[in-house]
Every structure is written in structure tokens, then in C-alpha cells.
Amino acid sequence: MSPQLCPEYALIDKPYPFFAFEMQMLTMKIRCITAILFAVWLWTPGKVFGQYEGPKSVDKFYTVKEIRIGAAQLDRGDALVRVRGFIISQINEETYQFKDATGVIMVEIDPRDLPKRTFNDKTELILVGEVDYDLLEGTEINVEHIYFVE
């Protein structure tokens, strides 16, 4: 058909009717690829940036005796300690007695940090927390995580 027979197509100033649709599809593809690349970048920070992989203070299990001897130094450094043993009694809402083979120490556990699973004085646990050293009140561990020994 010539432009004389269909004058409405002759006056269209857009190059091709489907060009706008093709441009929208191309824009959507570019946005999807960008979103996927951004998501991959967010989920792989360890592979993009270097991280420390050497020994950590939490890698070592401390004994109650070691914590009592080095309490002042551990408190100053705000280091996390890991102990393995048993919670033998509850003193008040947040304070418990913890026992291992070398002695007994007080631990403070926020009720929100208690595990959902029940435990008793015969359940072996791993506690991770910070040492709190006070000359008047003694040494205690502020527990952040509790793990069951399986």
C-alpha cells in the first residue's frame, strides 16, 4: 500500500510501530540483569573483600579456673570466651551457677537468650559470652549464646 491509499500511516512521525515495545523490553532486560548482579554482589561479601581467617579467642575452650585467674585481662579486652559444662542452679531471673571440672562461676543470661529447648543440671552446654570482672561482686560471664553438646 502506498502512502496515498493510507494517509494515516504516512503522517506517523515514529519510525516503526513496534520500536517502542522493543525498547521497553530492552530496558526491562537491562534492569533485571542489574538487579541480579546487585543481589549477587550483596550475598558474596566474603569472596569480594578479604577477611581474617586466623585463630580467634572464641576458638579456645576456657575453664572456669582460667577465667577466674585471667578475669581482669579478659574483661578489659572484651573478648568472647567459650566454656563447656553444666548450669547447676538458678539464683534469680538472670543469674545462674555454671560448673565445669575446675570450678563454679556465676553466669548472667538474659531470658531472651535462653534456648527454646529445655535443659537441666545434667545437660552439657557450651556458653559463649564476655567476662565481667568486679572486685566487689566477683567474676561472672555475660552469656550471649548457648549451645547444646550433642
Backbone as ProteinMPNN parsed JSONL, in Angstrom:
{"seq_chain_A": "MSPQLCPEYALIDKPYPFFAFEMQMLTMKIRCITAILFAVWLWTPGKVFGQYEGPKSVDKFYTVKEIRIGAAQLDRGDALVRVRGFIISQINEETYQFKDATGVIMVEIDPRDLPKRTFNDKTELILVGEVDYDLLEGTEINVEHIYFVE", "coords_chain_A": {"N_chain_A": [[0.838, -1.173, 0.0], [0.469, 2.143, -0.717], [1.459, 5.397, 0.541], [-0.479, 7.16, -0.282], [-2.867, 5.761, -0.326], [-3.309, 5.007, 2.317], [-3.44, 7.384, 4.253], [-3.19, 7.904, 7.021], [-1.031, 6.376, 8.036], [1.083, 7.483, 6.733], [1.585, 9.881, 7.932], [2.678, 9.365, 10.389], [5.029, 10.094, 12.816], [6.746, 8.455, 14.225], [9.307, 6.009, 13.898], [8.806, 3.153, 13.538], [6.101, 1.097, 14.352], [6.469, -0.962, 16.295], [8.844, -0.389, 17.533], [8.925, 1.095, 19.929], [7.917, -0.795, 21.759], [9.941, -2.755, 21.609], [12.079, -1.307, 22.68], [11.177, -0.953, 25.308], [11.23, -3.607, 26.199], [13.985, -4.122, 26.044], [14.942, -2.313, 27.955], [13.758, -3.404, 30.254], [15.105, -5.863, 30.376], [17.725, -5.004, 30.857], [17.403, -3.82, 33.373], [16.678, -6.084, 34.903], [18.996, -7.687, 34.727], [20.809, -5.976, 35.989], [19.698, -5.93, 38.578], [20.018, -8.611, 39.319], [22.837, -8.875, 39.288], [23.462, -7.044, 41.312], [22.276, -8.295, 43.52], [23.816, -10.639, 43.662], [26.285, -9.505, 44.261], [25.718, -8.477, 46.818], [25.35, -10.817, 48.328], [27.824, -12.053, 48.413], [29.989, -11.026, 50.108], [32.218, -12.011, 51.468], [33.78, -13.181, 49.555], [34.524, -11.14, 47.952], [35.786, -9.186, 49.493], [38.67, -9.223, 51.578], [39.011, -11.275, 54.489], [39.689, -11.9, 57.947], [41.157, -14.96, 58.832], [42.477, -16.328, 60.774], [43.347, -17.776, 64.031], [40.857, -17.374, 66.571], [39.669, -15.771, 69.576], [37.464, -17.097, 70.476], [37.747, -19.634, 69.553], [39.025, -21.228, 71.387], [38.429, -23.287, 74.183], [37.739, -22.219, 77.364], [38.469, -22.831, 80.824], [36.746, -22.719, 83.974], [38.533, -22.126, 85.978], [40.688, -20.938, 84.543], [39.382, -18.651, 83.649], [38.794, -17.327, 86.043], [41.413, -16.778, 86.933], [42.464, -15.134, 84.876], [40.608, -13.039, 84.742], [40.515, -10.165, 84.962], [42.084, -9.285, 82.798], [40.705, -10.489, 80.632], [38.266, -9.169, 80.874], [38.965, -6.498, 80.352], [39.733, -6.671, 77.672], [37.372, -7.267, 76.376], [36.888, -9.744, 75.241], [35.373, -12.601, 73.748], [34.535, -15.53, 75.466], [34.551, -19.097, 75.653], [32.958, -21.666, 77.274], [32.593, -24.958, 78.603], [30.257, -27.005, 80.108], [28.021, -27.377, 82.884], [24.906, -25.938, 83.794], [24.057, -25.502, 87.007], [22.328, -24.435, 88.907], [19.695, -22.004, 89.436], [19.923, -18.697, 90.37], [18.615, -16.158, 90.394], [16.299, -14.34, 88.264], [17.995, -13.824, 86.034], [20.509, -14.809, 86.703], [22.709, -17.516, 87.037], [24.304, -20.523, 88.275], [27.234, -21.908, 87.047], [29.029, -24.811, 86.216], [32.096, -26.481, 85.724], [34.725, -28.911, 85.223], [36.704, -27.707, 86.71], [35.722, -25.826, 88.493], [33.237, -23.499, 89.867], [31.216, -20.867, 88.589], [29.481, -17.737, 88.357], [26.95, -17.025, 85.994], [25.401, -14.761, 83.768], [22.392, -14.648, 82.149], [20.34, -13.389, 79.759], [16.819, -13.593, 79.679], [15.765, -13.695, 77.074], [17.822, -14.819, 75.646], [17.9, -17.442, 76.347], [17.756, -20.883, 75.384], [15.224, -22.41, 73.297], [14.723, -25.026, 73.773], [14.326, -27.209, 76.537], [16.416, -27.635, 79.456], [18.477, -29.173, 81.992], [20.298, -29.701, 85.124], [21.913, -31.765, 84.329], [22.396, -31.544, 81.682], [24.741, -31.052, 79.256], [26.334, -28.087, 78.269], [27.465, -25.494, 76.02], [28.663, -22.378, 76.603], [28.849, -19.084, 75.39], [30.285, -15.993, 75.871], [30.941, -12.728, 77.394], [33.451, -11.865, 79.768], [32.847, -10.543, 82.954], [34.386, -8.686, 85.222], [34.561, -7.79, 88.574], [35.723, -6.268, 91.446], [34.285, -6.154, 93.859], [31.882, -7.599, 93.436], [32.682, -9.938, 92.275], [33.597, -12.384, 89.742], [31.902, -12.908, 86.702], [30.143, -14.345, 83.89], [28.772, -12.843, 81.118], [26.439, -14.138, 79.251], [26.028, -14.709, 75.813], [25.388, -16.558, 73.855], [24.033, -19.87, 73.793], [24.755, -23.239, 73.465], [23.87, -26.627, 72.82], [25.534, -29.587, 73.78], [25.968, -32.197, 71.737]], "CA_chain_A": [[0.0, 0.0, 0.0], [1.233, 3.383, -0.811], [1.001, 6.404, 1.498], [-1.672, 7.858, -0.755], [-4.046, 4.97, -0.027], [-3.482, 5.003, 3.777], [-2.789, 8.625, 4.679], [-2.901, 7.956, 8.464], [0.299, 5.826, 8.262], [2.068, 8.358, 6.105], [1.848, 11.031, 8.79], [3.238, 8.921, 11.669], [6.393, 10.572, 12.942], [7.554, 7.403, 14.845], [9.896, 5.216, 12.818], [8.231, 1.833, 13.333], [5.167, 0.968, 15.477], [6.932, -1.888, 17.324], [10.12, 0.068, 18.066], [8.726, 1.476, 21.333], [7.797, -2.039, 22.521], [11.268, -3.367, 21.671], [12.892, -0.51, 23.607], [10.714, -1.271, 26.652], [11.737, -4.943, 26.526], [15.42, -3.994, 26.263], [15.097, -1.633, 29.237], [13.419, -4.363, 31.304], [16.192, -6.843, 30.456], [18.87, -4.347, 31.495], [17.065, -3.676, 34.795], [16.734, -7.413, 35.526], [20.408, -8.079, 34.824], [21.394, -5.125, 37.024], [19.196, -6.389, 39.875], [20.656, -9.905, 39.608], [24.24, -8.612, 39.615], [23.492, -6.387, 42.619], [21.971, -9.319, 44.526], [25.0, -11.499, 43.772], [27.303, -8.716, 44.954], [25.35, -8.387, 48.23], [25.439, -12.107, 49.003], [29.172, -12.616, 48.403], [30.987, -10.084, 50.599], [33.422, -12.719, 51.878], [34.592, -13.527, 48.401], [34.96, -9.909, 47.314], [36.673, -8.491, 50.403], [39.454, -10.116, 52.411], [38.586, -11.4, 55.873], [40.629, -12.586, 58.824], [40.849, -16.38, 58.952], [43.358, -16.93, 61.765], [42.696, -18.217, 65.268], [40.059, -16.378, 67.272], [39.616, -16.057, 71.007], [36.338, -17.998, 70.725], [38.125, -20.985, 69.138], [39.564, -21.939, 72.535], [37.552, -23.501, 75.333], [38.319, -21.832, 78.638], [37.931, -23.477, 82.019], [36.352, -21.743, 84.991], [39.769, -21.739, 86.676], [41.395, -19.99, 83.675], [38.627, -17.393, 83.616], [38.998, -16.649, 87.326], [42.792, -16.289, 87.007], [42.669, -14.054, 83.908], [39.36, -12.291, 84.618], [40.733, -8.73, 84.726], [42.571, -9.126, 81.418], [39.619, -10.845, 79.715], [37.247, -8.121, 80.954], [39.486, -5.315, 79.66], [39.783, -6.917, 76.233], [36.032, -7.572, 75.859], [36.989, -10.947, 74.422], [34.375, -13.645, 73.971], [35.084, -16.793, 75.965], [33.679, -20.251, 75.435], [33.138, -22.65, 78.342], [31.792, -26.18, 78.424], [29.922, -27.566, 81.416], [26.622, -27.555, 83.265], [24.252, -24.958, 84.657], [23.622, -26.369, 88.11], [21.21, -23.85, 89.651], [19.275, -20.657, 89.08], [19.955, -17.836, 91.547], [17.466, -15.268, 90.199], [15.769, -14.4, 86.9], [19.047, -13.789, 85.01], [21.775, -15.306, 87.225], [22.785, -18.97, 87.204], [25.612, -21.073, 88.62], [27.763, -22.76, 85.985], [30.079, -25.664, 86.767], [32.847, -27.399, 84.876], [35.588, -29.788, 86.02], [37.669, -26.947, 87.508], [35.115, -24.958, 89.487], [31.903, -22.939, 89.678], [31.209, -19.431, 88.331], [28.158, -17.187, 88.076], [26.721, -16.58, 84.621], [24.194, -13.95, 83.608], [21.762, -14.977, 80.871], [19.089, -12.673, 79.513], [15.778, -14.592, 79.362], [15.585, -13.81, 75.615], [18.911, -15.613, 75.094], [17.759, -18.845, 76.726], [17.3, -21.706, 74.253], [13.819, -22.842, 73.313], [14.743, -26.396, 74.289], [14.545, -27.258, 77.989], [17.64, -28.284, 79.913], [18.57, -29.278, 83.448], [21.671, -29.704, 85.625], [22.658, -32.869, 83.719], [22.542, -31.235, 80.261], [26.015, -30.374, 79.0], [26.143, -26.915, 77.422], [28.582, -24.612, 75.678], [28.253, -20.988, 76.763], [29.738, -18.095, 74.792], [29.952, -14.686, 76.416], [32.019, -11.85, 77.841], [33.761, -11.923, 81.191], [32.603, -9.307, 83.697], [35.191, -8.763, 86.435], [34.319, -6.722, 89.531], [36.377, -6.617, 92.71], [33.311, -6.328, 94.937], [30.858, -8.598, 93.125], [33.304, -11.157, 91.772], [33.682, -12.603, 88.298], [30.788, -13.625, 86.09], [30.141, -14.355, 82.421], [27.536, -12.373, 80.485], [26.266, -15.116, 78.177], [25.363, -14.226, 74.584], [24.895, -17.708, 73.091], [24.042, -21.156, 74.468], [24.697, -24.366, 72.535], [23.791, -27.937, 73.438], [26.551, -30.541, 73.356], [25.267, -33.389, 71.242]], "C_chain_A": [[0.886, 1.24, 0.0], [0.694, 4.384, 0.201], [-0.238, 7.144, 1.019], [-2.943, 7.089, -0.385], [-4.337, 4.935, 1.485], [-2.809, 6.248, 4.332], [-2.47, 8.675, 6.175], [-1.526, 7.371, 8.797], [1.386, 6.709, 7.681], [2.454, 9.502, 7.026], [2.424, 10.645, 10.157], [4.682, 9.38, 11.743], [7.283, 9.584, 13.697], [8.069, 6.492, 13.75], [9.184, 3.9, 12.527], [7.319, 1.568, 14.512], [5.665, 0.068, 16.601], [8.247, -1.463, 17.954], [9.999, 0.432, 19.55], [8.622, 0.232, 22.217], [9.148, -2.722, 22.681], [12.169, -2.621, 22.638], [12.473, -0.782, 25.055], [11.24, -2.635, 27.096], [13.234, -4.888, 26.832], [15.694, -3.326, 27.612], [14.792, -2.58, 30.389], [14.521, -5.402, 31.474], [17.401, -6.243, 31.165], [18.609, -4.188, 32.99], [17.149, -5.016, 35.52], [18.179, -7.861, 35.719], [21.092, -7.27, 35.909], [20.962, -5.592, 38.411], [19.851, -7.711, 40.271], [22.112, -9.701, 40.008], [24.367, -7.949, 40.982], [23.23, -7.393, 43.733], [23.162, -10.254, 44.736], [26.093, -10.775, 44.533], [26.999, -8.628, 46.445], [25.593, -9.691, 48.971], [26.833, -12.69, 49.036], [30.212, -11.638, 48.936], [32.288, -10.77, 51.005], [34.332, -13.054, 50.714], [35.135, -12.278, 47.701], [35.995, -9.197, 48.161], [37.431, -9.515, 51.241], [38.944, -10.127, 53.838], [39.64, -12.165, 56.657], [40.206, -14.04, 58.993], [41.717, -17.093, 59.974], [42.601, -17.358, 63.009], [41.974, -17.056, 65.954], [40.034, -16.74, 68.749], [38.489, -17.039, 71.329], [36.674, -19.432, 70.313], [38.565, -21.841, 70.322], [38.475, -22.114, 73.584], [38.326, -23.089, 76.588], [37.736, -22.698, 79.736], [37.547, -22.376, 82.996], [37.586, -21.238, 85.725], [40.558, -20.714, 85.851], [40.7, -18.635, 83.636], [38.829, -16.627, 84.915], [40.411, -16.06, 87.425], [42.993, -15.089, 86.085], [41.476, -13.132, 83.74], [39.576, -10.816, 84.285], [41.175, -8.478, 83.291], [41.47, -9.444, 80.401], [38.524, -9.782, 79.711], [37.705, -6.867, 80.206], [39.454, -5.478, 78.151], [38.427, -7.149, 75.586], [36.031, -8.787, 74.936], [35.841, -11.903, 74.75], [35.086, -14.901, 74.442], [34.044, -17.876, 75.742], [33.99, -21.27, 76.516], [32.171, -23.804, 78.112], [31.533, -26.781, 79.8], [28.425, -27.611, 81.625], [26.127, -26.352, 84.058], [23.608, -25.762, 85.769], [22.492, -25.774, 88.937], [20.917, -22.443, 89.16], [19.219, -19.837, 90.366], [18.792, -16.851, 91.525], [17.077, -15.32, 88.726], [16.859, -14.503, 85.833], [20.358, -14.43, 85.455], [21.694, -16.805, 87.512], [24.177, -19.34, 87.682], [26.015, -22.05, 87.527], [28.938, -23.532, 86.557], [30.766, -26.438, 85.643], [33.767, -28.207, 85.788], [36.51, -29.019, 86.956], [37.035, -26.02, 88.533], [33.738, -24.471, 89.087], [32.042, -21.43, 89.48], [29.771, -19.0, 88.06], [28.091, -16.77, 86.613], [25.415, -15.8, 84.586], [23.652, -14.191, 82.215], [20.453, -14.208, 80.769], [18.031, -13.715, 79.142], [15.532, -14.757, 77.858], [16.668, -14.678, 74.972], [18.841, -17.084, 75.488], [17.268, -19.656, 75.533], [15.841, -22.115, 74.411], [13.682, -24.239, 73.917], [15.01, -26.379, 75.793], [15.848, -27.984, 78.305], [17.615, -28.331, 81.435], [20.04, -29.328, 83.86], [22.512, -30.853, 85.07], [22.885, -32.666, 82.216], [23.839, -30.468, 80.053], [25.805, -29.277, 77.957], [27.476, -26.267, 77.08], [28.037, -23.197, 75.753], [29.304, -20.084, 76.128], [29.317, -16.735, 75.32], [31.186, -13.898, 76.81], [32.2, -11.968, 79.343], [33.517, -10.556, 81.801], [33.313, -9.446, 85.043], [34.915, -7.543, 87.303], [34.926, -7.156, 90.859], [35.37, -6.906, 93.818], [32.329, -7.462, 94.676], [31.43, -9.911, 92.598], [33.268, -11.227, 90.251], [32.439, -13.347, 87.834], [30.909, -13.525, 84.578], [28.778, -13.867, 81.96], [27.339, -13.187, 79.211], [25.491, -14.492, 77.015], [24.752, -15.373, 73.79], [25.01, -18.976, 73.954], [23.876, -22.246, 73.424], [24.623, -25.653, 73.325], [24.92, -28.809, 72.891], [25.826, -31.816, 72.967], [26.171, -34.585, 71.288]], "O_chain_A": [[1.919, 1.304, 0.666], [-0.431, 4.226, 0.674], [-0.975, 7.7, 1.833], [-3.986, 7.7, -0.154], [-5.498, 4.843, 1.883], [-1.692, 6.157, 4.84], [-1.569, 9.411, 6.576], [-0.9, 7.824, 9.755], [2.527, 6.652, 8.14], [3.555, 10.041, 6.906], [2.636, 11.518, 10.999], [5.475, 9.096, 10.845], [8.483, 9.835, 13.813], [7.362, 6.224, 12.779], [8.979, 3.568, 11.359], [7.753, 1.806, 15.639], [5.323, 0.303, 17.76], [8.725, -2.15, 18.857], [10.886, 0.106, 20.339], [9.181, 0.208, 23.314], [9.472, -3.214, 23.762], [12.952, -3.248, 23.352], [13.327, -0.836, 25.939], [11.649, -2.798, 28.245], [13.7, -5.533, 27.771], [16.598, -3.748, 28.334], [15.494, -2.564, 31.4], [14.84, -5.783, 32.601], [18.032, -6.909, 31.986], [19.516, -4.403, 33.794], [17.646, -5.074, 36.645], [18.531, -8.366, 36.785], [21.881, -7.819, 36.679], [21.783, -5.641, 39.327], [20.2, -7.904, 41.435], [22.57, -10.302, 40.979], [25.29, -8.263, 41.734], [23.885, -7.352, 44.774], [23.476, -10.616, 45.87], [26.763, -11.379, 45.371], [27.918, -8.696, 47.261], [26.003, -9.671, 50.131], [27.025, -13.746, 49.638], [31.235, -11.431, 48.282], [33.357, -10.169, 50.898], [35.542, -13.194, 50.892], [36.101, -12.361, 46.943], [36.97, -8.662, 47.635], [36.884, -10.565, 51.576], [38.493, -9.1, 54.346], [40.385, -12.973, 56.102], [39.04, -14.324, 59.265], [41.707, -18.321, 60.045], [41.371, -17.312, 63.047], [42.427, -15.912, 65.917], [40.337, -17.872, 69.127], [38.549, -17.737, 72.341], [35.954, -20.357, 70.687], [38.482, -23.067, 70.255], [37.694, -21.197, 73.839], [39.436, -23.565, 76.828], [36.638, -23.237, 79.596], [37.979, -21.232, 82.855], [37.675, -20.056, 86.055], [41.045, -19.727, 86.401], [41.357, -17.594, 83.594], [39.014, -15.41, 84.895], [40.583, -14.958, 87.947], [43.635, -14.117, 86.482], [41.337, -12.498, 82.694], [38.892, -10.274, 83.417], [40.687, -7.552, 82.644], [41.326, -8.73, 79.409], [37.918, -9.519, 78.673], [36.911, -6.245, 79.501], [39.176, -4.521, 77.429], [38.339, -7.222, 74.361], [35.269, -8.847, 73.971], [35.403, -11.992, 75.897], [36.113, -15.29, 73.887], [32.844, -17.618, 75.657], [35.135, -21.694, 76.668], [31.102, -23.652, 77.522], [32.465, -27.036, 80.563], [27.655, -27.846, 80.694], [26.851, -25.813, 84.895], [22.732, -26.593, 85.528], [21.765, -26.511, 89.603], [21.762, -21.782, 88.557], [18.559, -20.223, 91.331], [18.067, -16.718, 92.51], [17.477, -16.239, 88.013], [16.674, -15.193, 84.831], [21.257, -14.58, 84.627], [20.751, -17.291, 88.137], [25.122, -18.569, 87.517], [25.232, -22.914, 87.132], [29.751, -22.978, 87.296], [30.119, -26.973, 84.743], [33.597, -28.185, 87.007], [37.048, -29.598, 87.899], [37.747, -25.473, 89.375], [33.144, -24.945, 88.118], [32.876, -20.788, 90.118], [28.949, -19.79, 87.594], [29.051, -16.23, 86.064], [24.454, -16.133, 85.28], [24.344, -13.973, 81.221], [19.565, -14.367, 81.606], [18.318, -14.629, 78.369], [15.134, -15.833, 77.412], [16.466, -15.214, 73.883], [19.642, -17.888, 75.013], [16.451, -19.171, 74.751], [15.304, -22.156, 75.518], [12.651, -24.58, 74.498], [15.844, -25.604, 76.263], [16.319, -28.824, 77.538], [16.84, -27.626, 82.082], [20.926, -29.036, 83.056], [23.716, -30.903, 85.323], [23.49, -33.511, 81.556], [24.024, -29.378, 80.596], [25.19, -29.496, 76.914], [28.48, -26.47, 77.764], [27.077, -22.851, 75.065], [30.503, -20.293, 76.306], [28.148, -16.359, 75.234], [32.318, -14.33, 76.594], [31.239, -12.146, 80.091], [33.923, -9.535, 81.245], [32.893, -10.226, 85.898], [35.018, -6.406, 86.842], [34.679, -8.264, 91.338], [35.583, -7.808, 94.628], [31.981, -8.206, 95.594], [30.702, -10.898, 92.492], [32.95, -10.25, 89.573], [31.981, -14.288, 88.481], [31.679, -12.72, 84.055], [27.749, -14.41, 82.362], [28.007, -12.943, 78.206], [24.458, -13.848, 77.2], [23.728, -15.201, 73.13], [25.95, -19.132, 74.733], [22.967, -22.189, 72.596], [25.242, -25.771, 74.383], [25.224, -28.777, 71.698], [25.15, -32.434, 73.79], [25.762, -35.684, 70.912]]}, "name": "protein", "num_of_chains": 1, "seq": "MSPQLCPEYALIDKPYPFFAFEMQMLTMKIRCITAILFAVWLWTPGKVFGQYEGPKSVDKFYTVKEIRIGAAQLDRGDALVRVRGFIISQINEETYQFKDATGVIMVEIDPRDLPKRTFNDKTELILVGEVDYDLLEGTEINVEHIYFVE"}
